């Protein structure tokens, strides 16, 4: 099953996977900053 999944991923361009990973990391960073600013506003 693992080899079949890998084959499907290999057929797709790696650019898409890289972009998805970068978008995911960016979303986590933005979410963390938003939470941080919210906490700062609440504290002050």
C-alpha positions as MATLAB code, in Angstrom:
seq = 'XXXXXXXXXXXXXXXXXXXXXXXXXXXXXXXXXXXXXXXXXXXX';
ca = [
       0.000    0.000    0.000;
       2.822    2.406    0.854;
       4.557    1.816   -2.495;
       1.289    2.527   -4.347;
       0.877    5.828   -2.515;
       4.478    6.786   -3.265;
       3.956    6.044   -6.953;
       0.931    8.354   -7.056;
       2.904   11.111   -5.353;
       5.811   10.661   -7.764;
       3.501   11.138  -10.765;
       2.473   14.536   -9.410;
       4.925   17.428   -9.728;
       6.910   17.976   -6.554;
       6.273   21.726   -6.895;
       2.662   21.261   -5.760;
       3.744   19.334   -2.676;
       6.381   21.955   -1.850;
       3.864   24.796   -2.254;
       1.356   23.008   -0.012;
       4.013   22.517    2.674;
       5.071   26.175    2.465;
       1.434   27.328    2.643;
       0.856   25.082    5.638;
       3.900   26.460    7.455;
       2.867   30.031    6.590;
      -0.646   29.380    7.929;
       0.783   28.029   11.200;
       3.090   31.058   11.566;
       0.282   33.536   10.809;
      -2.030   31.727   13.223;
       0.630   31.787   15.927;
       1.281   35.519   15.420;
      -2.461   36.267   15.489;
      -2.796   34.335   18.759;
       0.249   36.116   20.176;
      -1.130   39.565   19.325;
      -4.522   38.597   20.786;
      -2.862   37.545   24.055;
      -0.844   40.790   24.160;
      -3.991   42.875   23.570;
      -5.839   40.948   26.264;
      -2.951   41.384   28.715;
      -2.722   45.140   28.129;
];
